[in-house]
């Protein structure tokens, strides 16, 4: 099962509009893909005054196509949706893909 971790920097001066754009983007993605689990994280430390933000993407169940996790097709849709964030970024978006190795016991 694939999960995405996407990190980038946002200038502190652009934090409010960047957050609004990210929340709106993730809401659209959730509406189209109800199985998505998403988070927006922010590192406490900054680099040259710009905090690092991280979006995480996972799924709570298999998609309608029967795939568990973030498929490459869904990843491509996330990347296209994220083009709306470009005006607010202080660095490129870096995408890391991880596979669940051992699920945690519930």
Backbone torsions as a table, in degrees:
resi	resn	phi	psi	omega
1	UNK	NA	123.3	-177.5
2	UNK	-90.0	140.8	172.3
3	UNK	-128.0	150.4	179.6
4	UNK	-110.8	140.7	173.5
5	UNK	-129.3	114.8	-173.9
6	UNK	-120.9	120.8	-177.6
7	UNK	-124.9	154.5	-176.9
8	UNK	-169.2	169.6	177.1
9	UNK	-108.0	147.7	176.9
10	UNK	-128.5	131.1	176.2
11	UNK	-62.1	136.6	-178.4
12	UNK	-54.0	-35.5	179.5
13	UNK	-64.4	-22.0	-179.0
14	UNK	-104.0	9.6	-174.2
15	UNK	-59.3	-45.4	-176.6
16	UNK	-64.6	-51.4	179.0
17	UNK	-68.0	-31.5	177.8
18	UNK	-66.1	-41.8	178.6
19	UNK	-64.3	-45.0	179.2
20	UNK	-61.1	-42.8	179.2
21	UNK	-65.4	-39.5	179.7
22	UNK	-68.1	-44.0	178.7
23	UNK	-61.4	-42.9	179.3
24	UNK	-64.9	-42.4	179.0
25	UNK	-61.6	-46.3	-178.6
26	UNK	-67.7	-32.8	176.8
27	UNK	-65.1	-41.7	177.1
28	UNK	-63.7	-42.0	178.9
29	UNK	-63.5	-41.9	-179.9
30	UNK	-64.4	-38.9	179.1
31	UNK	-63.7	-41.2	-178.9
32	UNK	-78.7	-26.5	-175.7
33	UNK	-136.3	79.8	-174.2
34	UNK	-58.7	-20.4	-179.2
35	UNK	-76.7	-9.7	-177.3
36	UNK	-68.2	137.5	169.6
37	UNK	-114.5	122.7	-175.4
38	UNK	-132.0	148.6	173.8
39	UNK	-139.6	155.1	172.2
40	UNK	-122.6	119.0	-178.2
41	UNK	-114.6	157.7	177.6
42	UNK	-138.1	127.5	178.0
43	UNK	-72.3	140.8	-178.6
44	UNK	-67.4	-38.9	-179.5
45	UNK	-79.5	156.6	177.9
46	UNK	-119.9	160.6	172.9
47	UNK	-117.4	114.6	-176.8
48	UNK	52.6	38.0	177.7
49	UNK	82.8	1.4	-178.5
50	UNK	-110.2	115.5	177.8
51	UNK	-72.4	153.2	174.4
52	UNK	-89.7	131.1	175.9
53	UNK	-107.9	153.8	175.9
54	UNK	-139.2	130.2	171.0
55	UNK	-100.8	138.9	174.5
56	UNK	-120.5	143.7	-179.4
57	UNK	-135.1	128.1	176.5
58	UNK	-147.6	179.0	175.9
59	UNK	-128.2	151.6	178.3
60	UNK	-91.3	-14.7	-179.4
61	UNK	-159.2	174.0	177.9
62	UNK	-66.6	150.7	177.3
63	UNK	-76.4	177.1	178.0
64	UNK	-60.9	-27.0	178.9
65	UNK	-81.8	-2.1	177.7
66	UNK	90.0	2.7	-179.7
67	UNK	-87.9	136.8	173.6
68	UNK	-97.4	144.4	-180.0
69	UNK	85.2	-172.3	-177.9
70	UNK	-88.5	110.0	178.2
71	UNK	-71.5	165.1	177.3
72	UNK	-65.1	-32.6	177.6
73	UNK	-66.4	-43.3	178.1
74	UNK	-67.3	-37.4	176.0
75	UNK	-59.2	-42.2	178.9
76	UNK	-62.6	-39.6	177.5
77	UNK	-64.7	-39.4	177.6
78	UNK	-62.9	-42.9	-179.6
79	UNK	-64.7	-39.3	177.3
80	UNK	-65.9	-44.2	179.6
81	UNK	-60.0	-34.2	-177.0
82	UNK	-72.5	-9.2	176.7
83	UNK	-59.8	-26.1	177.4
84	UNK	-63.2	-20.1	-177.0
85	UNK	-86.0	-13.5	-173.2
86	UNK	-48.8	-42.2	-177.7
87	UNK	-61.2	-19.9	-173.4
88	UNK	-103.0	-4.8	-173.9
89	UNK	-83.8	140.5	176.1
90	UNK	-104.5	0.7	177.2
91	UNK	-156.6	164.8	175.3
92	UNK	-66.6	157.5	173.6
93	UNK	-81.5	131.2	178.0
94	UNK	-110.4	124.2	-176.6
95	UNK	-106.6	124.3	175.5
96	UNK	-114.6	133.5	178.5
97	UNK	-111.7	127.0	177.0
98	UNK	-121.7	148.2	173.2
99	UNK	-107.1	138.4	178.5
100	UNK	-66.0	119.9	-177.7
101	UNK	-89.7	-44.2	-179.3
102	UNK	-148.9	109.5	179.0
103	UNK	-64.4	147.4	177.2
104	UNK	-72.6	146.8	175.5
105	UNK	-71.0	139.4	179.6
106	UNK	-99.9	NA	NA
